[in-house]
């Protein structure tokens, strides 16, 4: 009787072990993300148990209690129980339990990005930072001057000091970190470009080159034209002529600009009205890209001193005021 009971007990145990082994093999082979990618955010200090519980809540295990047990077994088997790292992760369709544990132990968190286009003003950068829900905001309500202090900059005005580019970051990165990266990259690019500048330019410092590059950036959206535009401004500076460029007037008008420049606007003195002041305005008016900076430091040769938009985004260049006035009549005043 005892032997029979033992035999039955062993049989039941073998059946249970066989079922458990098969169930475990099915668990490690199946996808935990069957239909669409899932984003899971693991907080710092989360225990292994809480991580698996969070995963269950987000995707719904087929057999909750058993799957949680198998996750624990698998993690111990792989030596990953204490290796899971905090952060935001994207779980791809078809991911297995083992791939999930490997991902969280790798620390390869989900990457976000923010883009600052060429020609943006600093106020647009600040607005983009505030609008990005993946950044941790630390600069709200802080003045531009205070931001520069936090970055460690000696400048007092931020315009043009940040490089237009796409910056990649993980969730909860601070807005200050992004600005530090953009500032450092602009300093690097400007320094490299300044070191290889052409000779006999009427620019005393790299900052003056940045100012002029920002004007070139706003004057044309046609990349091949930038050296020609820069050439006009360089020659005007050499001759002591005013730059007479509309983008600086617009910048100086601030919030009063509503899409058009009047004759009164051109006659109103501001630090940025290059129809009234000689030389460069006091600061850049936007973020110039590498091409605009390079164009200013390697301007096109020629004798043109004027240019006017021809209606298709490009410009007509002239060497004399007479030629320029004819171009203005043709392409802006629509007079033949």
C-alpha positions as a Markdown table, in Angstrom:
| # | Residue | x | y | z |
|---|---|---|---|---|
| 1 | Unk | 0.0 | 0.0 | 0.0 |
| 2 | Unk | 2.8 | 2.4 | 0.9 |
| 3 | Unk | 4.7 | 1.6 | -2.2 |
| 4 | Unk | 1.6 | 2.1 | -4.3 |
| 5 | Unk | 1.1 | 5.5 | -2.6 |
| 6 | Unk | 4.7 | 6.5 | -3.3 |
| 7 | Unk | 4.4 | 5.4 | -6.9 |
| 8 | Unk | 1.3 | 7.6 | -7.3 |
| 9 | Unk | 3.0 | 10.5 | -5.6 |
| 10 | Unk | 6.0 | 10.2 | -7.8 |
| 11 | Unk | 3.9 | 10.0 | -10.9 |
| 12 | Unk | 2.0 | 13.1 | -9.8 |
| 13 | Unk | 5.3 | 14.9 | -9.1 |
| 14 | Unk | 6.6 | 13.9 | -12.6 |
| 15 | Unk | 3.5 | 15.1 | -14.2 |
| 16 | Unk | 3.7 | 18.4 | -12.3 |
| 17 | Unk | 7.4 | 18.9 | -13.2 |
| 18 | Unk | 6.8 | 18.0 | -16.8 |
| 19 | Unk | 3.9 | 20.5 | -16.9 |
| 20 | Unk | 6.1 | 23.2 | -15.2 |
| 21 | Unk | 9.0 | 22.6 | -17.6 |
| 22 | Unk | 6.8 | 22.8 | -20.6 |
| 23 | Unk | 5.0 | 25.8 | -19.3 |
| 24 | Unk | 8.3 | 27.5 | -18.6 |
| 25 | Unk | 9.6 | 26.7 | -22.1 |
| 26 | Unk | 6.4 | 28.2 | -23.6 |
| 27 | Unk | 6.8 | 31.3 | -21.4 |
| 28 | Unk | 10.4 | 32.0 | -22.5 |
| 29 | Unk | 9.6 | 31.4 | -26.1 |
| 30 | Unk | 6.5 | 33.5 | -26.5 |
| 31 | Unk | 6.2 | 37.3 | -27.1 |
| 32 | Unk | 5.2 | 39.5 | -24.3 |
| 33 | Unk | 4.4 | 42.3 | -26.8 |
| 34 | Unk | 2.1 | 40.7 | -29.4 |
| 35 | Unk | 0.4 | 43.6 | -31.2 |
| 36 | Unk | 2.1 | 47.0 | -30.9 |
| 37 | Unk | 5.2 | 48.6 | -29.2 |
| 38 | Unk | 4.9 | 49.4 | -25.6 |
| 39 | Unk | 6.8 | 52.1 | -23.7 |
| 40 | Unk | 7.5 | 51.4 | -20.0 |
| 41 | Unk | 9.2 | 53.7 | -17.6 |
| 42 | Unk | 11.1 | 52.3 | -14.7 |
| 43 | Unk | 11.6 | 54.6 | -11.8 |
| 44 | Unk | 14.9 | 54.8 | -9.8 |
| 45 | Unk | 14.9 | 52.4 | -6.9 |
| 46 | Unk | 12.3 | 50.1 | -8.4 |
| 47 | Unk | 12.5 | 46.5 | -7.1 |
| 48 | Unk | 12.5 | 43.6 | -9.5 |
| 49 | Unk | 9.0 | 42.6 | -8.2 |
| 50 | Unk | 7.6 | 46.1 | -8.9 |
| 51 | Unk | 9.1 | 46.2 | -12.4 |
| 52 | Unk | 7.4 | 42.9 | -13.3 |
| 53 | Unk | 4.2 | 44.0 | -11.7 |
| 54 | Unk | 4.3 | 47.2 | -13.7 |
| 55 | Unk | 4.9 | 45.2 | -16.9 |
| 56 | Unk | 1.8 | 43.0 | -16.0 |
| 57 | Unk | -0.3 | 46.1 | -15.6 |
| 58 | Unk | 0.7 | 47.6 | -18.9 |
| 59 | Unk | 0.6 | 44.5 | -21.2 |
| 60 | Unk | -1.4 | 42.0 | -19.2 |
| 61 | Unk | 0.2 | 38.6 | -18.6 |
| 62 | Unk | -1.6 | 35.5 | -19.9 |
| 63 | Unk | -1.2 | 33.7 | -16.5 |
| 64 | Unk | -0.2 | 36.6 | -14.1 |
| 65 | Unk | 0.9 | 34.6 | -11.0 |
| 66 | Unk | 2.7 | 31.9 | -12.9 |
| 67 | Unk | 4.4 | 34.4 | -15.4 |
| 68 | Unk | 5.6 | 36.5 | -12.5 |
| 69 | Unk | 7.2 | 33.4 | -11.0 |
| 70 | Unk | 8.8 | 32.5 | -14.4 |
| 71 | Unk | 10.2 | 36.0 | -14.7 |
| 72 | Unk | 11.9 | 35.6 | -11.3 |
| 73 | Unk | 13.3 | 32.2 | -12.3 |
| 74 | Unk | 14.5 | 33.5 | -15.6 |
| 75 | Unk | 16.2 | 36.5 | -14.1 |
| 76 | Unk | 18.0 | 34.4 | -11.5 |
| 77 | Unk | 19.0 | 31.9 | -14.2 |
| 78 | Unk | 20.5 | 34.8 | -16.3 |
| 79 | Unk | 22.0 | 36.6 | -13.3 |
| 80 | Unk | 19.9 | 39.7 | -14.1 |
| 81 | Unk | 17.8 | 40.1 | -11.0 |
| 82 | Unk | 19.8 | 43.0 | -9.6 |
| 83 | Unk | 20.9 | 44.4 | -13.0 |
| 84 | Unk | 17.8 | 46.1 | -14.3 |
| 85 | Unk | 18.3 | 49.9 | -14.7 |
| 86 | Unk | 15.9 | 52.8 | -14.4 |
| 87 | Unk | 14.7 | 54.7 | -17.4 |
| 88 | Unk | 12.2 | 54.7 | -20.3 |
| 89 | Unk | 12.3 | 51.7 | -22.6 |
| 90 | Unk | 10.4 | 50.8 | -25.8 |
| 91 | Unk | 9.4 | 47.2 | -26.0 |
| 92 | Unk | 9.1 | 46.1 | -29.6 |
| 93 | Unk | 6.5 | 43.7 | -31.0 |
| 94 | Unk | 7.7 | 40.1 | -30.6 |
| 95 | Unk | 10.0 | 40.7 | -27.7 |
| 96 | Unk | 10.5 | 37.7 | -25.4 |
| 97 | Unk | 10.9 | 37.7 | -21.6 |
| 98 | Unk | 14.6 | 37.2 | -21.9 |
| 99 | Unk | 15.0 | 40.0 | -24.4 |
| 100 | Unk | 13.0 | 42.3 | -22.0 |
| 101 | Unk | 15.4 | 41.5 | -19.2 |
| 102 | Unk | 18.4 | 42.0 | -21.4 |
| 103 | Unk | 17.1 | 45.4 | -22.6 |
| 104 | Unk | 16.5 | 46.7 | -19.1 |
| 105 | Unk | 19.9 | 45.5 | -17.9 |
| 106 | Unk | 21.6 | 47.1 | -20.9 |
| 107 | Unk | 20.4 | 50.6 | -20.0 |
| 108 | Unk | 19.5 | 51.3 | -23.6 |
| 109 | Unk | 16.7 | 53.7 | -22.9 |
| 110 | Unk | 14.3 | 55.3 | -25.3 |
| 111 | Unk | 15.8 | 58.3 | -27.1 |
| 112 | Unk | 13.9 | 61.5 | -27.8 |
| 113 | Unk | 15.0 | 64.5 | -29.9 |
| 114 | Unk | 14.4 | 68.2 | -30.2 |
| 115 | Unk | 15.3 | 70.2 | -33.3 |
| 116 | Unk | 16.4 | 73.9 | -33.5 |
| 117 | Unk | 16.2 | 75.0 | -37.2 |
| 118 | Unk | 18.6 | 77.4 | -38.7 |
| 119 | Unk | 17.4 | 81.0 | -38.5 |
| 120 | Unk | 15.4 | 80.6 | -35.3 |
| 121 | Unk | 15.6 | 83.3 | -32.6 |
| 122 | Unk | 16.3 | 82.4 | -29.0 |
| 123 | Unk | 12.7 | 83.0 | -27.9 |
| 124 | Unk | 11.7 | 80.2 | -30.3 |
| 125 | Unk | 14.2 | 77.9 | -28.7 |
| 126 | Unk | 12.8 | 78.6 | -25.3 |
| 127 | Unk | 9.2 | 78.0 | -26.6 |
| 128 | Unk | 10.3 | 74.7 | -28.1 |
| 129 | Unk | 11.9 | 73.6 | -24.8 |
| 130 | Unk | 8.8 | 74.4 | -22.8 |
| 131 | Unk | 6.6 | 72.5 | -25.3 |
| 132 | Unk | 8.6 | 69.3 | -25.2 |
| 133 | Unk | 6.9 | 67.0 | -22.7 |
| 134 | Unk | 9.9 | 64.7 | -22.3 |
| 135 | Unk | 12.2 | 67.4 | -20.9 |
| 136 | Unk | 12.5 | 68.4 | -17.3 |
| 137 | Unk | 11.9 | 72.2 | -17.2 |
| 138 | Unk | 14.3 | 74.1 | -14.9 |
| 139 | Unk | 14.5 | 77.5 | -16.7 |
| 140 | Unk | 10.9 | 78.6 | -16.7 |
| 141 | Unk | 10.7 | 82.2 | -15.4 |
| 142 | Unk | 14.4 | 82.7 | -15.5 |
| 143 | Unk | 15.8 | 85.6 | -17.6 |
| 144 | Unk | 18.0 | 85.1 | -20.6 |
| 145 | Unk | 20.9 | 86.6 | -18.7 |
| 146 | Unk | 20.5 | 84.2 | -15.9 |
| 147 | Unk | 20.4 | 81.3 | -18.4 |
| 148 | Unk | 23.7 | 82.4 | -19.8 |
| 149 | Unk | 25.2 | 82.5 | -16.3 |
| 150 | Unk | 24.0 | 79.0 | -15.6 |
| 151 | Unk | 25.6 | 77.8 | -18.9 |
| 152 | Unk | 28.9 | 79.5 | -17.9 |
| 153 | Unk | 28.8 | 82.0 | -20.8 |
| 154 | Unk | 30.4 | 85.5 | -20.6 |
| 155 | Unk | 28.0 | 86.9 | -23.1 |
| 156 | Unk | 25.1 | 89.0 | -21.9 |
| 157 | Unk | 22.7 | 88.4 | -24.8 |
| 158 | Unk | 21.8 | 84.8 | -25.9 |
| 159 | Unk | 20.8 | 85.5 | -29.5 |
| 160 | Unk | 22.8 | 83.4 | -32.0 |
| 161 | Unk | 24.9 | 81.6 | -29.4 |
| 162 | Unk | 23.2 | 78.2 | -29.8 |
| 163 | Unk | 23.9 | 75.9 | -32.7 |
| 164 | Unk | 20.9 | 74.9 | -34.9 |
| 165 | Unk | 20.7 | 71.1 | -34.9 |
| 166 | Unk | 18.8 | 68.0 | -33.6 |
| 167 | Unk | 19.7 | 67.1 | -30.1 |
| 168 | Unk | 19.0 | 63.5 | -28.8 |
| 169 | Unk | 18.2 | 63.0 | -25.1 |
| 170 | Unk | 16.6 | 60.6 | -22.6 |
| 171 | Unk | 13.4 | 61.4 | -20.8 |
| 172 | Unk | 13.7 | 63.9 | -17.9 |
| 173 | Unk | 16.9 | 65.4 | -19.3 |
| 174 | Unk | 16.8 | 69.1 | -18.2 |
| 175 | Unk | 16.3 | 72.0 | -20.6 |
| 176 | Unk | 19.6 | 73.4 | -19.3 |
| 177 | Unk | 21.5 | 70.4 | -20.5 |
| 178 | Unk | 20.1 | 70.8 | -24.0 |
| 179 | Unk | 21.1 | 74.5 | -24.1 |
| 180 | Unk | 24.6 | 73.6 | -22.8 |
| 181 | Unk | 25.0 | 71.2 | -25.6 |
| 182 | Unk | 23.8 | 73.7 | -28.3 |
| 183 | Unk | 26.0 | 76.4 | -26.8 |
| 184 | Unk | 29.1 | 74.3 | -26.7 |
| 185 | Unk | 28.6 | 73.1 | -30.2 |
| 186 | Unk | 28.2 | 76.7 | -31.5 |
| 187 | Unk | 31.4 | 77.6 | -29.7 |
| 188 | Unk | 33.2 | 74.7 | -31.3 |
| 189 | Unk | 31.9 | 75.3 | -34.8 |
| 190 | Unk | 32.6 | 79.0 | -34.7 |
| 191 | Unk | 36.1 | 78.5 | -33.3 |
| 192 | Unk | 36.9 | 75.9 | -36.1 |
| 193 | Unk | 35.5 | 78.2 | -38.8 |
| 194 | Unk | 37.3 | 81.3 | -37.5 |
| 195 | Unk | 40.6 | 79.5 | -37.4 |
| 196 | Unk | 40.5 | 78.9 | -41.2 |
| 197 | Unk | 38.9 | 82.3 | -42.3 |
| 198 | Unk | 39.9 | 84.1 | -45.4 |
| 199 | Unk | 42.4 | 86.9 | -45.2 |
| 200 | Unk | 41.7 | 90.7 | -45.0 |
| 201 | Unk | 38.1 | 90.4 | -43.7 |
| 202 | Unk | 36.7 | 93.5 | -42.0 |
| 203 | Unk | 35.7 | 91.3 | -39.0 |
| 204 | Unk | 37.7 | 91.7 | -35.8 |
| 205 | Unk | 36.3 | 88.8 | -33.8 |
| 206 | Unk | 34.6 | 85.5 | -34.2 |
| 207 | Unk | 31.5 | 87.1 | -32.6 |
| 208 | Unk | 31.3 | 89.7 | -35.3 |
| 209 | Unk | 31.4 | 86.8 | -37.8 |
| 210 | Unk | 28.5 | 85.2 | -35.9 |
| 211 | Unk | 26.6 | 88.5 | -36.2 |
| 212 | Unk | 27.1 | 88.7 | -39.9 |
| 213 | Unk | 26.4 | 85.0 | -40.4 |
| 214 | Unk | 23.0 | 85.4 | -38.7 |
| 215 | Unk | 22.1 | 88.2 | -41.2 |
| 216 | Unk | 23.2 | 86.0 | -44.1 |
| 217 | Unk | 21.1 | 83.1 | -42.7 |
| 218 | Unk | 18.0 | 85.3 | -42.6 |
| 219 | Unk | 18.6 | 86.9 | -46.0 |
| 220 | Unk | 18.4 | 83.7 | -48.1 |
| 221 | Unk | 17.1 | 80.2 | -47.9 |
| 222 | Unk | 19.1 | 79.2 | -51.0 |
| 223 | Unk | 22.3 | 77.6 | -49.8 |
| 224 | Unk | 24.4 | 78.3 | -52.9 |
| 225 | Unk | 23.7 | 82.0 | -52.6 |
| 226 | Unk | 25.1 | 82.5 | -49.1 |
| 227 | Unk | 28.7 | 83.2 | -50.2 |
| 228 | Unk | 27.4 | 85.8 | -52.7 |
| 229 | Unk | 25.2 | 87.4 | -50.1 |
| 230 | Unk | 28.1 | 87.4 | -47.7 |
| 231 | Unk | 30.3 | 88.9 | -50.3 |
| 232 | Unk | 28.0 | 91.9 | -50.7 |
| 233 | Unk | 28.0 | 92.6 | -47.0 |
| 234 | Unk | 31.8 | 92.1 | -46.7 |
| 235 | Unk | 32.4 | 94.6 | -49.5 |
| 236 | Unk | 29.9 | 97.1 | -48.0 |
| 237 | Unk | 31.7 | 96.9 | -44.6 |
| 238 | Unk | 35.0 | 97.5 | -46.3 |
| 239 | Unk | 33.7 | 100.5 | -48.1 |
| 240 | Unk | 32.0 | 101.9 | -45.0 |
| 241 | Unk | 28.6 | 101.5 | -46.5 |
| 242 | Unk | 25.6 | 100.7 | -44.4 |
| 243 | Unk | 24.4 | 97.1 | -44.7 |
| 244 | Unk | 20.8 | 98.2 | -45.3 |
| 245 | Unk | 19.3 | 94.7 | -44.7 |
| 246 | Unk | 15.6 | 94.2 | -43.8 |
| 247 | Unk | 16.0 | 91.2 | -41.4 |
| 248 | Unk | 17.9 | 93.4 | -38.9 |
| 249 | Unk | 15.2 | 96.1 | -39.1 |
| 250 | Unk | 12.6 | 93.4 | -38.4 |
| 251 | Unk | 14.5 | 92.1 | -35.5 |
| 252 | Unk | 14.8 | 95.6 | -34.0 |
| 253 | Unk | 11.1 | 96.1 | -34.4 |
| 254 | Unk | 10.4 | 93.2 | -32.0 |
| 255 | Unk | 6.8 | 92.4 | -31.3 |
| 256 | Unk | 5.6 | 95.5 | -33.3 |
| 257 | Unk | 6.5 | 93.7 | -36.6 |
| 258 | Unk | 3.3 | 92.4 | -38.2 |
| 259 | Unk | 4.6 | 91.2 | -41.5 |
| 260 | Unk | 5.5 | 94.4 | -43.3 |
| 261 | Unk | 8.1 | 97.1 | -43.1 |
| 262 | Unk | 7.0 | 100.7 | -43.6 |
| 263 | Unk | 9.0 | 103.7 | -44.7 |
| 264 | Unk | 8.7 | 104.9 | -41.1 |
| 265 | Unk | 10.2 | 101.7 | -39.8 |
| 266 | Unk | 13.2 | 102.1 | -42.1 |
| 267 | Unk | 13.6 | 105.6 | -40.7 |
| 268 | Unk | 13.2 | 104.7 | -37.0 |
| 269 | Unk | 16.6 | 104.4 | -35.2 |
| 270 | Unk | 17.1 | 101.2 | -33.3 |
| 271 | Unk | 20.4 | 99.4 | -32.6 |
| 272 | Unk | 19.5 | 96.9 | -35.3 |
| 273 | Unk | 18.3 | 99.3 | -38.1 |
| 274 | Unk | 21.2 | 98.9 | -40.5 |
| 275 | Unk | 19.6 | 101.5 | -42.7 |
| 276 | Unk | 20.4 | 104.0 | -40.0 |
| 277 | Unk | 23.5 | 102.6 | -38.2 |
| 278 | Unk | 26.9 | 102.0 | -39.6 |
| 279 | Unk | 28.6 | 98.6 | -39.4 |
| 280 | Unk | 27.1 | 95.5 | -37.6 |
| 281 | Unk | 24.2 | 95.5 | -35.2 |
| 282 | Unk | 25.2 | 94.7 | -31.5 |
| 283 | Unk | 24.2 | 91.0 | -31.5 |
| 284 | Unk | 23.3 | 88.2 | -33.9 |
| 285 | Unk | 19.6 | 88.2 | -35.0 |
| 286 | Unk | 19.1 | 84.5 | -35.3 |
| 287 | Unk | 21.0 | 81.1 | -35.2 |
| 288 | Unk | 23.2 | 80.7 | -38.2 |
| 289 | Unk | 24.2 | 77.3 | -39.4 |
| 290 | Unk | 27.6 | 76.1 | -40.5 |
| 291 | Unk | 27.0 | 77.1 | -44.2 |
| 292 | Unk | 26.2 | 80.7 | -43.3 |
| 293 | Unk | 29.2 | 81.0 | -41.0 |
| 294 | Unk | 31.5 | 79.5 | -43.6 |
| 295 | Unk | 30.1 | 81.9 | -46.2 |
| 296 | Unk | 30.9 | 84.9 | -44.1 |
| 297 | Unk | 34.4 | 83.7 | -43.5 |
| 298 | Unk | 34.9 | 82.7 | -47.1 |
| 299 | Unk | 32.8 | 85.2 | -49.1 |
| 300 | Unk | 32.4 | 85.0 | -52.9 |
| 301 | Unk | 34.6 | 87.2 | -54.9 |
| 302 | Unk | 33.0 | 89.9 | -57.1 |
| 303 | Unk | 32.0 | 93.5 | -57.2 |
| 304 | Unk | 28.3 | 93.4 | -56.4 |
| 305 | Unk | 27.1 | 95.7 | -53.7 |
| 306 | Unk | 23.4 | 95.2 | -53.9 |
| 307 | Unk | 20.9 | 92.4 | -54.2 |
| 308 | Unk | 17.1 | 92.1 | -54.5 |
| 309 | Unk | 14.7 | 89.1 | -54.3 |
| 310 | Unk | 13.5 | 88.0 | -57.7 |
| 311 | Unk | 10.4 | 86.3 | -56.6 |
| 312 | Unk | 11.5 | 82.6 | -56.6 |
| 313 | Unk | 13.5 | 82.7 | -53.4 |
| 314 | Unk | 16.8 | 83.7 | -55.1 |
| 315 | Unk | 18.3 | 87.1 | -55.7 |
| 316 | Unk | 19.5 | 89.4 | -58.4 |
| 317 | Unk | 22.9 | 90.9 | -57.7 |
| 318 | Unk | 24.1 | 94.4 | -58.9 |
| 319 | Unk | 27.4 | 96.3 | -58.8 |
| 320 | Unk | 25.9 | 99.8 | -59.1 |
| 321 | Unk | 22.9 | 101.6 | -57.6 |
| 322 | Unk | 21.5 | 102.2 | -61.1 |
| 323 | Unk | 21.5 | 98.5 | -61.9 |
| 324 | Unk | 20.0 | 97.7 | -58.5 |
| 325 | Unk | 17.2 | 100.2 | -59.0 |
| 326 | Unk | 16.4 | 98.6 | -62.3 |
| 327 | Unk | 16.2 | 95.2 | -60.7 |
| 328 | Unk | 14.0 | 96.6 | -57.9 |
| 329 | Unk | 11.6 | 98.0 | -60.5 |
| 330 | Unk | 11.5 | 94.7 | -62.4 |
| 331 | Unk | 11.3 | 92.2 | -59.6 |
| 332 | Unk | 9.7 | 94.1 | -56.7 |
| 333 | Unk | 7.7 | 97.0 | -58.1 |
| 334 | Unk | 6.7 | 94.8 | -61.1 |
| 335 | Unk | 7.6 | 97.6 | -63.5 |
| 336 | Unk | 9.3 | 96.7 | -66.9 |
